[in-house]
């Protein structure tokens, strides 16, 4: 049984999808192409938010972006789980600021 709450299970499902369609040998893992696809999905997420679409439509577009992000980790051969937790530890050490009425957590180098 697949642990549907596991990052590893999601990565395995995306890897199986890549293998099924031979992404590695057919341009599907080309990083510039993947960035273009992620940009397209982010635009669709934006459209959901700005046009007031149902949460289900937003969820579907976010899932599309997540699948592309997971596939990018596969294509670029890095451990997304490790990268995520490393980044969360960095973020957890940062201070927050209110910028134009909204919370922001950053290293604030240029602000």
N, C-alpha and C positions, 0 to 999 in steps of 0.2 A: 504494500500500500504506500502511495506517495504522501509524504508529509507536505501538505500544501502551504504550511506556514514557514517553510524552510527556504532560505536563499539558495542553498545547494540544490534543492529540488527544482526551483525555478531555473537556475542555470542549466541543470541537466535537461530540462524540457526544451529550453532554447537551443542548447547544443544539439539535441536530437532533431529539432526543426532545421537547423543549419545543415546537419548531415543529410537529412532527407532530401533537401533541395540543393545539395552540393554547393553551398554558399562559398566555401573556401576556394573552389576552382572556377566559379562563374561570376566573380566580381561582387558577390554579396557581402564579403568581409572587407572590401576596400574602405578604408577609414573616411576618406573625403565623401564617398557616397553615403556612408552611414550618418555623417554629420548632416548632410542634406536631408536625409529621411527624418532625422530627429528634429531638424528645423521645421519641416513640414508638420510633424506631429505637434510640436509646440504651438504652431499657428492654429491647429485644430483645437488644442486646449484653450487657447486664447479666445477663439470663436465661441466655444461653449460658455465661457465665463462672460464675455462681453454681450452675448446675445441671450443670456439668461436661459440656456438650455437645461434640461433635466439633469439631475445628478448622475443618472445612468449613462448619459452620453459623455459627460465629463470623465466618469470612471473608465469607460471604454477607451477614450483617447489617452488617459494617463497610463492605462495598461499597455497600449501600443508603444508609448514612450519608454516605459519600463522594459518591455521586451527588447526594444532597440538598444537601450543602455546595457542590458545584460549581454546582448549579442556583441556589442562593441567591446566589452571586457573579454569576451571569447576571441574576437577578431584580433585585438591588440595584445592578447595573451598576458593579462594581468589579473590578479586576485581581487575581485570587486569587494568581496566580504572583508578582506584585510584592509583595503583602501577605505571602505566605509567606516570601519571602527577606528582606524587611525585618524581619519578626519573628524569623527565625532569627539574623540579625545581632545583634539586641537580646539574644536568649537566650544567644548565644555569649559575650557580655560579662558575664553574670551569674555570681555565685558560687553554689555549691550548699551546702546544709546537710542534716544528718540531722535529721529531725523524726519523733519517735516511731518510730525505727528504720528510717525509709525516706528515701531521697534526695529532695530537693526543690530545684528551681532556680526562683527567683523574685526579684522585686525586694525582697521582705521589708519592705515599708513598714509593715505592721501586725503584724509578728511580732517 
